[in-house]
Amino acid sequence: MTHTVAEPDALRPRDLHCLLRTKHRRIGRRSTLRSLRRCAILAALVSQAQAGRGRGWVKATVGFVVAGALIAAVLLLLSKPERPVSPLTLHTLGTGGTGSPVLILLHGYRARGTDLVALGEEVLRRKPNLNLRIIAAQGILSKGDGRYAWYDGVQQQPEARARVSALIDELIDAGTPPERIAVGGFSQGAALAVDVGLKHRPRIFGVAVLSGGYIRGVDWTAELDGLTGMRFLVTHGRQDQVLPFEPAMEIADRLSAAGARVQWVPFDGGHDIPPHVRGELASFCAGMATSP
């Protein structure tokens, strides 16, 4: 697209201000060099347009350009530029290829990165004809002794969500439809799975919440809109001594009230994934194969 300045006399300080404002509307997503280059181009345009005019106007114009550059620099410093998201360590199971259903599994707090691999293998054994791919992701925080966590506080949680969301985006970009992608987790991983599932756009197939709960300091109220048709499997032990039973039941109720298709599976037991819950997870995954 070519931009033409029709008349030199038409380029006035207020026009330069409009150009600067437009160019820096999304400055948080551009580099410093690009911003400075644009300011230089604008300065050159002004100099060309006003060639032959009095020195006083030139001084005023230069001052305006310098002020604009300073404002742009301040906006750049105050903005939050996009930064690349570090990849996750992944353990992939199954033979499913591009376009086949994918289940991403997130382990609990201070667990080994391979903690849910056995669960994924059992799901594959229970549903051998699904052409399912299972990705067991490793937490981003090392807790020593080969164990990991997703976050230690609300300040670190957005980074964990960003990394899992980036994985979903990579799958979609590679050709897997979002309605063929589910995220599941246990304990802390279950809470993160809910957060990712509620906030990711486009909506994915659903979320498996295995003995999870709320994330302290994170409010999901705003994300409960537009859940019609999205699926959630929520399971929890009545005797769970790690994460209480009542919040999990409340999460299931809130999701259902928001229009989601919720399967609530309480069980007599503690902080665990008993055999019948593993079977429910396999059936949950089967829904992706029939998803339109």
C-alpha positions as semicolon CSV with decimal commas, in nm:
position;residue;x (nm);y (nm);z (nm)
1;M;0,000;0,000;0,000
2;T;0,146;0,341;-0,098
3;H;0,094;0,649;0,117
4;T;0,120;0,981;-0,067
5;V;0,155;1,330;0,078
6;A;-0,056;1,537;-0,159
7;E;0,074;1,887;-0,075
8;P;0,385;1,991;0,121
9;D;0,185;2,267;0,284
10;A;-0,063;2,007;0,416
11;L;0,193;1,841;0,645
12;R;0,158;2,028;0,970
13;P;0,256;1,943;1,330
14;R;-0,090;1,807;1,404
15;D;-0,057;1,572;1,103
16;L;0,280;1,451;1,233
17;H;0,120;1,389;1,570
18;C;-0,145;1,170;1,404
19;L;0,123;0,973;1,222
20;L;0,320;0,916;1,539
21;R;0,009;0,812;1,729
22;T;-0,090;0,564;1,457
23;K;0,257;0,418;1,421
24;H;0,293;0,359;1,794
25;R;-0,053;0,230;1,873
26;R;0,093;-0,121;1,905
27;I;0,445;-0,025;2,000
28;G;0,458;-0,294;2,266
29;R;0,483;-0,550;1,989
30;R;0,761;-0,387;1,791
31;S;1,130;-0,360;1,844
32;T;1,320;-0,047;1,943
33;L;1,502;-0,036;1,610
34;R;1,177;-0,041;1,414
35;S;1,036;0,239;1,628
36;L;1,346;0,456;1,579
37;R;1,345;0,383;1,206
38;R;0,986;0,502;1,178
39;C;1,067;0,820;1,364
40;A;1,358;0,882;1,124
41;I;1,129;0,828;0,824
42;L;0,877;1,072;0,967
43;A;1,152;1,327;1,024
44;A;1,269;1,286;0,664
45;L;0,914;1,334;0,535
46;V;0,880;1,653;0,735
47;S;1,215;1,784;0,613
48;Q;1,120;1,713;0,251
49;A;0,775;1,859;0,281
50;Q;0,895;2,177;0,446
51;A;1,211;2,236;0,239
52;G;1,262;2,602;0,167
53;R;1,056;2,726;0,462
54;G;1,198;2,948;0,736
55;R;1,454;2,830;0,990
56;G;1,214;2,890;1,274
57;W;0,964;2,642;1,138
58;V;1,243;2,387;1,078
59;K;1,359;2,423;1,439
60;A;1,004;2,379;1,561
61;T;0,958;2,072;1,341
62;V;1,282;1,912;1,459
63;G;1,180;1,977;1,817
64;F;0,843;1,815;1,754
65;V;1,008;1,508;1,598
66;V;1,248;1,474;1,890
67;A;0,958;1,504;2,134
68;G;0,768;1,240;1,937
69;A;1,067;1,008;1,950
70;L;1,096;1,056;2,325
71;I;0,725;0,981;2,369
72;A;0,765;0,668;2,156
73;A;1,059;0,556;2,369
74;V;0,858;0,606;2,689
75;L;0,568;0,407;2,544
76;L;0,810;0,131;2,452
77;L;0,950;0,116;2,804
78;L;0,604;0,115;2,962
79;S;0,463;-0,149;2,729
80;K;0,495;-0,524;2,773
81;P;0,661;-0,653;2,456
82;E;0,587;-1,002;2,337
83;R;0,861;-1,247;2,421
84;P;0,915;-1,599;2,298
85;V;0,780;-1,877;2,515
86;S;1,032;-2,144;2,611
87;P;0,931;-2,492;2,495
88;L;0,821;-2,763;2,734
89;T;0,987;-3,098;2,787
90;L;0,741;-3,347;2,641
91;H;0,690;-3,724;2,654
92;T;0,478;-3,833;2,358
93;L;0,279;-4,158;2,346
94;G;0,063;-4,317;2,081
95;T;0,076;-4,335;1,704
96;G;-0,172;-4,062;1,620
97;G;-0,054;-3,819;1,358
98;T;-0,158;-3,472;1,244
99;G;-0,531;-3,423;1,286
100;S;-0,576;-3,713;1,527
101;P;-0,707;-3,649;1,882
102;V;-0,448;-3,520;2,131
103;L;-0,458;-3,533;2,510
104;I;-0,208;-3,313;2,694
105;L;-0,140;-3,435;3,049
106;L;-0,006;-3,208;3,326
107;H;0,135;-3,370;3,640
108;G;0,097;-3,253;3,997
109;Y;0,318;-3,051;4,229
110;R;0,668;-3,188;4,293
111;A;0,615;-3,489;4,067
112;R;0,847;-3,643;3,813
113;G;0,809;-3,527;3,456
114;T;0,705;-3,878;3,356
115;D;0,454;-3,910;3,640
116;L;0,148;-3,936;3,412
117;V;0,308;-4,145;3,139
118;A;0,164;-4,463;3,292
119;L;-0,181;-4,303;3,295
120;G;-0,144;-4,216;2,929
121;E;-0,036;-4,570;2,845
122;E;-0,342;-4,710;3,022
123;V;-0,573;-4,475;2,830
124;L;-0,418;-4,598;2,505
125;R;-0,467;-4,961;2,609
126;R;-0,831;-4,897;2,697
127;K;-0,903;-4,722;2,366
128;P;-0,665;-4,879;2,111
129;N;-0,869;-4,774;1,807
130;L;-0,880;-4,401;1,876
131;N;-0,557;-4,319;1,693
132;L;-0,494;-4,103;1,999
133;R;-0,177;-3,912;2,073
134;I;-0,093;-3,834;2,436
135;I;0,160;-3,572;2,538
136;A;0,279;-3,579;2,900
137;A;0,438;-3,241;2,971
138;Q;0,698;-3,171;3,237
139;G;0,655;-2,882;3,481
140;I;0,863;-2,568;3,431
141;L;1,004;-2,542;3,784
142;S;1,267;-2,787;3,906
143;K;1,212;-2,887;4,269
144;G;1,523;-3,105;4,292
145;D;1,563;-3,481;4,292
146;G;1,417;-3,502;3,940
147;R;1,086;-3,354;4,046
148;Y;0,900;-3,057;3,900
149;A;0,613;-2,816;3,957
150;W;0,417;-2,579;3,735
151;Y;0,428;-2,283;3,971
152;D;0,494;-2,186;4,332
153;G;0,272;-1,879;4,336
154;V;0,036;-1,666;4,134
155;Q;0,329;-1,468;3,988
156;Q;0,467;-1,778;3,813
157;Q;0,136;-1,925;3,706
158;P;0,088;-1,708;3,392
159;E;0,418;-1,837;3,255
160;A;0,304;-2,197;3,302
161;R;-0,027;-2,120;3,130
162;A;0,157;-1,946;2,844
163;R;0,377;-2,247;2,781
164;V;0,090;-2,495;2,771
165;S;-0,115;-2,258;2,554
166;A;0,181;-2,226;2,317
167;L;0,189;-2,606;2,286
168;I;-0,181;-2,604;2,192
169;D;-0,116;-2,332;1,935
170;E;0,165;-2,539;1,783
171;L;-0,066;-2,838;1,750
172;I;-0,333;-2,625;1,583
173;D;-0,080;-2,466;1,348
174;A;0,041;-2,814;1,253
175;G;-0,310;-2,914;1,147
176;T;-0,486;-3,055;1,454
177;P;-0,833;-2,899;1,490
178;P;-0,891;-2,739;1,833
179;E;-1,196;-2,962;1,883
180;R;-0,957;-3,259;1,875
181;I;-0,740;-3,125;2,158
182;A;-0,798;-3,178;2,530
183;V;-0,594;-3,088;2,836
184;G;-0,599;-3,300;3,148
185;G;-0,413;-3,283;3,473
186;F;-0,378;-3,417;3,823
187;S;-0,367;-3,201;4,137
188;Q;-0,178;-2,878;4,052
189;G;-0,176;-2,987;3,689
190;A;-0,555;-3,017;3,700
191;A;-0,592;-2,659;3,823
192;L;-0,359;-2,539;3,549
193;A;-0,552;-2,742;3,291
194;V;-0,874;-2,561;3,387
195;D;-0,700;-2,224;3,361
196;V;-0,559;-2,307;3,018
197;G;-0,888;-2,451;2,892
198;L;-1,091;-2,151;3,002
199;K;-0,856;-1,888;2,863
200;H;-0,734;-2,041;2,539
201;R;-0,886;-1,921;2,212
202;P;-1,007;-2,088;2,003
203;R;-1,190;-2,317;2,243
204;I;-1,053;-2,669;2,266
205;F;-1,254;-2,990;2,306
206;G;-1,237;-2,999;2,682
207;V;-1,053;-3,043;3,010
208;A;-1,005;-3,340;3,242
209;V;-0,978;-3,221;3,602
210;L;-0,842;-3,506;3,816
211;S;-0,836;-3,415;4,186
212;G;-0,781;-3,047;4,121
213;G;-0,896;-2,721;4,272
214;Y;-0,874;-2,345;4,247
215;I;-0,555;-2,148;4,190
216;R;-0,506;-1,903;4,475
217;G;-0,534;-1,547;4,343
218;V;-0,681;-1,643;4,005
219;D;-1,045;-1,558;3,928
220;W;-1,214;-1,753;3,647
221;T;-1,543;-1,563;3,653
222;A;-1,476;-1,366;3,334
223;E;-1,376;-1,682;3,145
224;L;-1,700;-1,869;3,220
225;D;-1,878;-1,711;2,922
226;G;-1,907;-1,903;2,598
227;L;-1,858;-2,253;2,740
228;T;-2,160;-2,407;2,567
229;G;-2,061;-2,745;2,431
230;M;-1,715;-2,752;2,587
231;R;-1,659;-3,070;2,788
232;F;-1,518;-3,115;3,135
233;L;-1,446;-3,433;3,327
234;V;-1,417;-3,345;3,696
235;T;-1,321;-3,618;3,945
236;H;-1,232;-3,595;4,314
237;G;-1,199;-3,817;4,618
238;R;-1,430;-3,749;4,910
239;Q;-1,149;-3,825;5,156
240;D;-0,883;-3,619;4,978
241;Q;-0,650;-3,474;5,242
242;V;-0,437;-3,273;4,997
243;L;-0,700;-3,073;4,809
244;P;-1,047;-3,055;4,966
245;F;-1,349;-3,214;4,801
246;E;-1,593;-2,919;4,820
247;P;-1,405;-2,675;4,590
248;A;-1,387;-2,940;4,318
249;M;-1,762;-2,994;4,342
250;E;-1,814;-2,618;4,327
251;I;-1,597;-2,594;4,014
252;A;-1,808;-2,864;3,848
253;D;-2,128;-2,678;3,941
254;R;-1,999;-2,344;3,811
255;L;-1,886;-2,495;3,482
256;S;-2,221;-2,666;3,436
257;A;-2,410;-2,343;3,513
258;A;-2,200;-2,170;3,247
259;G;-2,325;-2,412;2,982
260;A;-2,038;-2,660;2,968
261;R;-2,099;-3,034;2,937
262;V;-1,970;-3,153;3,274
263;Q;-1,923;-3,509;3,393
264;W;-1,885;-3,502;3,770
265;V;-1,724;-3,819;3,909
266;P;-1,684;-3,818;4,288
267;F;-1,535;-4,128;4,447
268;D;-1,458;-4,273;4,787
269;G;-1,086;-4,228;4,827
270;G;-0,806;-3,979;4,868
271;H;-0,573;-3,783;4,641
272;D;-0,556;-4,044;4,369
273;I;-0,664;-4,157;4,021
274;P;-0,843;-4,489;4,083
275;P;-0,901;-4,744;3,803
276;H;-1,258;-4,642;3,726
277;V;-1,151;-4,277;3,691
278;R;-0,886;-4,384;3,440
279;G;-1,165;-4,556;3,250
280;E;-1,371;-4,236;3,256
281;L;-1,070;-4,047;3,120
282;A;-1,041;-4,294;2,832
283;S;-1,411;-4,250;2,752
284;F;-1,368;-3,873;2,771
285;C;-1,092;-3,898;2,508
286;A;-1,316;-4,109;2,287
287;G;-1,546;-3,809;2,258
288;M;-1,274;-3,626;2,063
289;A;-1,283;-3,894;1,794
290;T;-1,654;-3,830;1,733
291;S;-1,627;-3,452;1,769
292;P;-1,733;-3,271;1,446
